[in-house]
Structure formats: C-alpha cells, structure tokens
Amino acid sequence: MSDVSRRRSRRRRLVTALGVVLATGGSLSLAETAAAASATGPEGQTITVSKVDGLDPAGETITIHGEGYDLTKGIYVVVCVNNGAGQQPTPCLGGADMEGGGGSSAWISSNPPSYGEGLATPFDEVGGKGSFDVQLSVTASDEFTDCLDPAQAPNGCVVGTRADHTRTADRSADVLLPLTFAGAGGSGSGDADGEASGADSGSTPSPSSTTGAAGATGAAAGAAGAAGAAGGGSDLAETGAPIVPAALAGLALLGGGVVAVAARRRTEETNRP
C-alpha cells in the first residue's frame, strides 16, 4: 500500500471513530438520566426520584428531590402501599419515622408541633416554596407490609410524599411514583405502573426506562478504544462513572488527529512535483 493510500485509510478510521463517539456520547447522556423519574402534584409540587424500577428487594438507597411545596404543611417522604386515586397511601414501610433515624422515611416540616422541633427537617425555602433532598433505604417488605404480596399490596407500592400526621386527611401533598423490584416477575409492584396517575390526587408521573443503558455504555467504551487506536494510542477509560467525559476527551483527541492529518496532506500536495 502506498503512503497516500495509508494516509487516506488512517483518515477514514479517524472520521469513523469520531462519528461513533459522537453518536454514542449523545445516547449515553440520555441513558445516564433514564433511570430517574418525576411526578407533579395537585398544587404544582414536583418530585424527582433517582431510581424507581428494578430495585433490589433486599434493600437499595434512592434519592428524592422535591420542590414547590407549601411551607405551612408538613410532609412525610415515604414508600407505601398504593391504594389508588384519592386514597391515602398506607401502610408505609418502616412506619412514620418521627424520630428521623430509621432511614426508610423522612419527616419534612418547617412548623412542626413542639415535640417535633429538632426531629423534623425544615424545608429549604426557594421562592417562597419548600424544597428538600432526602435519601431513603428502600426494601420490598418489612414487618408492616410486603410490596410483592398481592394480598397486601394488590397495586404494588409507591414512593413520594404525603401530608404528615398533623393532617392525615389532606391529599394535596400526595405526589407519588410507582416502584418495581428486580425479580418481581410482574406481580404486586409491577401492577403499580397502571396506577401511576391514580396513586395520588392529580400527580402525573413521567416515564422512566433503563432499556439500552448497558448497550450504550458498551458502545461508548468500544468507540473510545477505537478512537485511541486510530489516534496513535490514546488511552481512554472504558468503564466506570466518567464515561461521557472520556468520550469528550476522545472527541478532542480525534479532532486534533483529523486536523493534523489534513494539514499534512495539504503540505504534501503543495510540495508534490
């Protein structure tokens, strides 16, 4: 193969690898956020939950972010049995954690009763509304209920917020999302998908799916490896959390390689007899 043919072949490999990294980098950024889900409540409150599908039945920690809440109304952040539209979600796994040490629920209130001062966590005030960030340790069952037992939870379980014990009949703070657990086989919590909009008074869950996340990760890793080989040995990480930054680094390296090859070719063509 002549020098010109080798240069053309190398440039094609660089351009191809660049296109692959661009394509997989975009899809990967979507896959990284696909596991999170959101819902909106009857008063415009919103929650975003880091993971709601395929949870480990033995226990897994999830993060819940809420905003737009009435500062005068205390809430519980909970995992409870889904009892349908307009009905209080109950019983709840771990019970109502009024002491703040259980980890399976959280009490958020900016004006708790006197006995709750120092126990309830106050809202963060943003624009006159309440927001919060909490982590819950979620299991499929405890001494109160079993999310995977159709007799106890025919509609499965939900995660989200409801009014605290000072106003248990108030459904305006119900903002809920259905949960599913790994290996559930479609029973119990699997039926909660059909009850998403009815689990609370007017909350509208957003779809979430992790389908294709593993494939996108593998494709990005392969593309990064290809980019390194084509660009002269660039060593990009193939696994771990910073996949997208690695892909971006690959873009910079590949872009530089393409420019260098193009510049060298122009010089050679100019100097050609």
C-alpha positions, 0 to 999 in steps of 0.5 A: 500500500502506498503512503497516500493510500495509508494516509487516506485509510488512517483518515477514514478510521479517524472520521469513523471513530469520531462519528461513533463517539459522537453518536454514542456520547449523545445516547449515553447522556440520555441513558445516564438520566433514564433511570430517574423519574418525576411526578407533579402534584395537585398544587404544582409540587414536583418530585424527582426520584433517582431510581424507581424500577428494578430495585433490589428487594433486599434493600437499595438507597434512592434519592428524592428531590422535591420542590414547590411545596407549601411551607405551612404543611408538613410532609412525610417522604415515604414508600407505601402501599398504593391504594389508588386515586384519592386514597391515602397511601398506607401502610408505609414501610418502616412506619412514620419515622418521627424520630428521623433515624430509621432511614426508610422515611423522612419527616419534612416540616418547617412548623412542626408541633413542639415535640417535633422541633429538632426531629423534623427537617425544615424545608429549604425555602426557594421562592417562597416554596419548600424544597428538600433532598432526602435519601431513603433505604428502600426494601420490598417488605418489612414487618408492616407490609410486603410490596410483592404480596398481592394480598397486601399490596394488590397495586404494588407500592409507591414512593413520594410524599404525603401530608404528615400526621398533623393532617392525615386527611389532606391529599394535596401533598400526595405526589407519588411514583410507582416502584418495581423490584428486580425479580418481581416477575410482574406481580404486586409492584409491577401492577403499580405502573397502571396506577401511576396517575391514580396513586395520588390526587392529580400527580402525573408521573413521567416515564422512566426506562433503563432499556439500552443503558448497558448497550450504550455504555458498551458502545461508548467504551468500544468507540473510545478504544477505537478512537485511541487506536486510530489516534496513535494510542490514546488511552481512554477509560472504558468503564466506570462513572466518567464515561461521557467525559472520556468520550469528550476527551476522545472527541478532542483527541480525534479532532486534533488527529483529523486536523493534523492529518489534513494539514499534512496532506495539504503540505504534501500536495503543495510540495508534490512535483 
